[in-house]
Structures are given as C-alpha cells and as structure tokens.
C-alpha cells in the first residue's frame, strides 16, 4: 500500500532502508489516496 499512499516510497536495499536527504521521513503523502480510504 505504500506505493499508493506516498510518492517516492522507501527503497529496501540488502535488508535496510536507504537514507534520504529530504526532511522528515522523506516521502510525500498523497492526499487523494488518504481521502479514498477515509471513513467516519
């Protein structure tokens, strides 16, 4: 689901996550996908 939820999902390399230079977690949440799964 991470490929649908964020742009530029994390990349696994030899059992590790690649470190990114961008701030925070290094991904952008796709709000359109969040809205798609929102309930309540």
C-alpha angles and dihedrals in degrees: 000000000000090000090059097039101049138030112236098018121207117281121224115215119181092334095314135096115245113244115240131209094220122101122265117000091340098241135099116228112229104230092196089062092046089054090049092059098035116120136169 
